[in-house]
Amino acid sequence: MHRFLEATAGQYMTREVKTVTRDTTMRELHKMFEADDFNCYPVREGDDIVGVVSNFDFLKCFAFNPGRMVPAYDDLLSRMVAEVMTPEFIYVDPATKLTRVLQLMVDHRMKSLPVLNAEQLLVGIIAREDIMRALTESTRG
């Protein structure tokens, strides 16, 4: 278990990260979620990460209340990521201990977090599955 306490996000993160842009449509995003089985994509503008969009954000655009007219499905799928993304997001850096990453995930009910370096550039993403892998590896004799 000591190995887990010392492990960092940089050791277990996925380094090849797929991203989307603000003008990615819900239709394109839906196809990406299905193809990749990811739960979140960083939203990129040039070299900057300007938000994240999760499958929960995607689903929120289909939630309606009785006082709101329901748009056509095709109209919803034509919406852009910019309309549903989360612009204020939690991220970690590669040196962040996995214990801290896990606490952030639990406290904020997040499934994955972007990993940004000191220059605020995207260098990876860390997911719950990565934490579970680290726990498993640390308990092997």
C-alpha angles and dihedrals in degrees: 000000000000089000090059092052090056097041119111136208089248091061096053106025124113106249100194101070125183113216138187133212130233090258096054106121125234087244091057091043092051091053090049093050090051096045099043102033089221123146098208142023127198112236110231130202107181105309093335127095105222100177146323132258120206133189085254090058088050092052093047090068088065095052114104137179125216093259095055124082114236111240121216115277091242090053090054092049089052092060117108130243088243088070096056108023123112106243096187106060140165118243138170134211125237092260094056110119115244089235088064092044090052092049091051091049092050096043094048099031091238125158096200141006131208116242113221126184127225090279089055091248120144110254101161150326128248121208137187089258089059090053091049090050090051091050091050093048093047093055095052112106 
